[in-house]
């Protein structure tokens, strides 16, 4: 069942399964975790924070705008704070790695949130960002119809023109590659890696077993090909540049 915050904030990870394990491997591949200073921007219930602290570094913190979620996350990351993505409560040039996992689509000002993520990274530090792909065939955050919110996957909403799409899903953004990269225009970063990724389909595998597992593995092989256009999420990795020499 969806939580009361599903429409506003999305649903955080409640359990650690193959999908989260795969995303952890991607984070570890493209950003420093071992003995790093890590910030999770939108910590949710703290599952990723807990795994990073368990496997890589004790220097993990995070923030979230929802106090109740922060209280739960503090059982895994005691230094978690309540805060907004548009005004991160941390000093500049502080973190080695920043994880933003399906969060930026929910914030009030995504451009300001992008500026804040870059601000708190050290030069050479990396941002790993996951967010919804506009061309995925389903809107996974539900939709509104006649003022009533309906939770669940809704087909083809994101294929509608903005004026119609945003009436059905005013509570969440979905990004094209161009729109996502535009958030970081004029910021001191370089592109390290970009791809669209397909989902882990853990629920389908739990229900259907081997056939769903074969389908998932086949879809994952389409990543980093032209057929990743319909992947579920963007994976964007950016590195903060050092300031120019005086």
JOMO-V603953 format. One record per backbone hydrogen bond with DSSP energy under -0.5 kcal/mol. CO is the residue of the C=O (numbers start at 0). NH is the residue of the N-H. If there is no record, write none. Layout:
CO	NH
CO	NH
This chain:
2	5
4	8
4	9
5	9
9	11
14	16
16	20
17	21
18	22
19	23
20	24
21	25
22	26
23	27
24	28
25	29
26	30
32	35
35	37
36	95
36	96
37	60
38	40
38	98
39	41
39	62
42	45
45	49
46	50
47	51
48	52
49	53
50	54
51	55
51	56
55	34
57	59
58	37
60	39
61	80
62	41
62	42
63	82
64	66
65	69
66	70
67	71
68	72
69	73
71	74
72	75
72	76
76	79
80	63
83	86
86	83
87	89
94	121
95	125
96	38
97	99
97	127
98	40
98	100
99	101
99	129
102	105
102	106
103	106
104	172
108	112
109	113
110	114
111	115
112	116
113	117
114	118
115	119
116	120
117	120
118	92
119	93
119	94
120	92
121	124
124	239
125	97
126	128
126	237
127	99
128	235
129	101
129	102
130	233
131	174
132	135
136	155
137	139
138	141
138	153
142	149
144	147
147	144
148	150
149	142
151	141
153	138
153	156
155	158
156	159
160	163
160	164
161	165
163	166
163	167
164	168
167	143
168	171
174	133
175	179
176	180
177	181
178	182
179	182
180	183
181	184
183	186
186	188
187	240
189	238
192	236
194	234
196	231
196	232
200	204
201	205
202	206
203	207
204	208
207	210
208	211
208	212
209	213
210	214
211	215
212	216
213	217
214	218
215	219
216	220
218	221
219	222
221	224
224	227
225	228
226	229
227	230
231	132
232	196
233	130
234	194
235	128
236	191
236	192
237	126
238	189
239	123
